[in-house]
Structures are given as structure tokens and as C-alpha cells.
Amino acid sequence: MDLTRRSLIAAGAAAALPAPALAQAPGLITKPIPSSGEALPVVGVGTARRYDAAPSEAERAPLRATLKRFHELGGKVIDTAPSYGQAETIVGELVGELKIRPGLFLATKVGADSKEAGRAQIEASFQKLKTERLDLIAVHNLRDITNQLATLRELKQAGRIRYLGATTSFDNQYADFEAMMRRETLDVIQVDYALDNRGSAERILPLARDRGMAVMINLPFGRGRLFQATQGRPLPDWAREIDCATWAQVFLKYVVSHPAVTCAVPGMAQARYVDDNLGAARGRMPDAALRTRMEQFIDGL
């Protein structure tokens, strides 16, 4: 997907609309976490795959530049997980080098098969991320959900984490995920949702809104088809109505304009992608009618 998007950006000058001047743009659009009212920018950074291994300075430099630019533009949410290879370690080291921890919302996950293994994994996350307090830990893909949520509640009570939650990125888990959401009290859920992957909008997203749970979105660009389907295509006229300069902004604005969605966390490993993606956290958002039109457009490709 990165290669496809890279070619789109390189070739898109003639097809794209003029981009808003980032330096003069107002602050990023935010949405509140329902359980606290704390406002988060609607676009954050995901670290799956892109941050999983960067042993050399040449490999780390673009990641450092990415997080630096993200912070400069007002970004906050960085989402990672122990299962993302070395991502926690790399994020922790780069955040420390840049001295930007106080301005960030660090989110990670726990994915273990016993309470003891979960505790060990969580302690390792604190060490790798080089912080005494994490903003969010979520149970990854419902793994040992009862035991892990019990641990997270203990940590929240002790003040070591600020929020707790649960994640999924697989539609075959939706029924179990929905049942869990109905019986548990969570601050945040994370689920997959994109313009070409709208299954979670049927029940998961409305339920989160009803239950007062913030929603983080993984895979907001889908699983590659969106960029492939729109490669070489000019932006439709309606993109001007929502201040979109690129296809990435179209895709992200569709996601974060959903009433239940708090924040999307697309992968970003280059500073230019930060400029592009955070453009989706500015300007006008699609209303319900335009969202339907966007769906019809992508379904017709």
C-alpha cells in the first residue's frame, strides 16, 4: 500500500486540489473521550509494521522525522502494541530523544493468555515506552479478555494508566466483541473501519456511542484496495466541499466524520504522510448526505 500511495502523491500534483497552507491552518479538529471529556485530535499515528524493526540510524531517521512533524502539527495519539515487533521500543526511544512525551497520548495493548503473562507484558510495555504512566492500554483482539480487563482496572485504579479498552480488526470477532461491549465498562474500543470496509458501522460503532465509549479506528485506509482503486483518478468535484487535497484526506475524512468515531490511527512512517494525513483533521467534514455519496462512489469503482 505504501508504494501505491507514494506513486499517487508523486503523480498527484496535476490531479489533486490545492492543499490548505498547513502553517496558517487552525488547530486540529478534536473529539472528546466520552468517559472524561478529554479532547483528542481526530487523526493519530499507527505503528504496526512500519515501526517493527529499525536497527540502523538510516532506518530510524524517517521515523524520528515523522514523530517530530506529528508533534509540531499538534498530533497526540500514537498507537502501538507488543505484537508490533520492536515498535514499542522504537517509539519509546524516539519519543525520548525528541523530548515530546508530555504532549502525547500513548496507547498500547496487551495480548496474553493468562493474568500472569499479561502483567509481565504490560510491565515490559512501560519499560519499552520509557514512561511511568500510559494513557491507554487495550486488550488486543479479545485475548483472555476477562483476566486482562481485571488487571487493567487495577492499573487504572492505581493511576498507572488513564484509560482502558479492547480492540479487534476482524469481522469474525464482531459478535463476541459486541457481547463484550454490552457487559463491560470501557473507556475506548478500537475497531477496523474504512470507506470500503463498513461492517463495524452496522452495530459496533452505534453501540459504542450508546455505551459512551470512545472509538479508535485501525486500518482506516482499508487493506490496500482504496489507493489501488483510485490510483491515477482525479479527485471528484465534491472533494472541494470538504477541503480535501488528496485521496488520503478523502478516506480519512469519511472515517472521522462518523458520529461515533473519536480518532483514526493510520500508519505513518514519513513526515510527508503526516502533512497529508493531518490535513484530514482540518477544514469541513462530510455530512450524512455526502458520506452516502462517498460510499456510492467507492462502491462503483
Secondary structure, DSSP 8 states (H G I E B T S, - for coil): -HHHHHHHHHHTTTTS-----GGG-----EEE-TTT--EEESB-EE-TTTTS---SHHHHHHHHHHHHHHHHTT--EEE--TTSTTHHHHHHHHHHHHT-GGG-EEEEEE--SSHHHHHHHHHHHHHHTT-S-EEEEEEGGGTTHHHHHHHHHHHHHTTSEEEEEEE---GGGHHHHHHHHHHS--SEEEEE-BTTB-GGGTTHHHHHHHHT-EEEEE-TTTTTHHHHHHTT----GGGGGGT--SHHHHHHHHHHTSTT--EE--B--SHHHHHHHHGGGSS----HHHHHHHHHHHHT-
